[in-house]
Amino acid sequence: MFNALKRLFNFNSNSPPHSNTDQHPRTNHFLTTQEEILAQLLNIKTSNPTCTIFFEYSKESYNSELLEINALENTMHFDRLKPESGNTHVHRQKNLKAIFFLHGDEFSCQLTRARHTNPSNHYQFLLPRKIYVQPSKSLAFNQHFVDVHSLKIPFDGFSTSNRLPVSGYVNDLSINSISAYVTTNKTNLERGDLLKECHITLPETKQVITFDLTINIVKKPTTTNIKTFVSGVIQSMPNIDKAKYDHFITSIERHDLKKRNF
């Protein structure tokens, strides 16, 4: 396996370093001051505004995007939910939970709806009183994507917007993200869409890893590449699969460290 890794895996040296501007330790903690909350939300809006929405009485998850932050009005605007059925829940319940991902870190907060600004446009929520932060387990892993396109790792899932299948091959991966070139079967994928029941098969061991993927980058087919490029944040990966996936990434990291020492 390590011979294959030596030939085919290289860390992307152009990946930007993870920047942690706050003064908190790399452990779970709350942001509680207005300055901290606004600064973090603005950072999220600029870098990765897509989020996952949960309702207390529903097991389903939905996707949205942070559109605007108004500090003077103490409000934030979100796009309509996807799948469309999630918008029915917004009207039934004023409170919901939003989860964002940025540089591998997870940010979650409880939101209270202020009012529905426009039925065809977006929702308005009050700024949260606190944000719970779960830092990534390994900063080193999140600084790099591993190029695995040569391994032809199959990628399959389906879009929750129309339940049509999506299939292709993994392009690169990190501890919390995966990108792939896929055939969309007339599925019009967009940023913020959720791909459910995704699975990949790790090389050599043939272990199948299952997860959901929230898309944050979409590049449409071109004249030189007929497939759609998608990249997103991994969600809902079972613990047993996460252990296998993390071990796979760890093997790559160890090999890279050995290579640097020679």
Secondary structure, 3 states (H helix, E strand, C coil): CHHHHHHHCCECCCCCCCCCCCCCCCCCEEECCHHHHHHHHHHHHHHCCEEEEECCCCCCEEEEEEEEEECCCCEEEEECCECCCHHHHHHHCCEEEEEEEECCEEEEEEEEEEEECCCCCEEEEECCCCEEEECCCCHHHHCCCEECHHHCCEEEEEECCCCCEEEEEEEEECCCEEEEEEECCCCCCCCCCEEEEEEEECCCCCCEEEEEEEEEEEECCCCCCCCEEEEEEEECCCHHHHHHHHHHHHHHHHHHHHHHHC
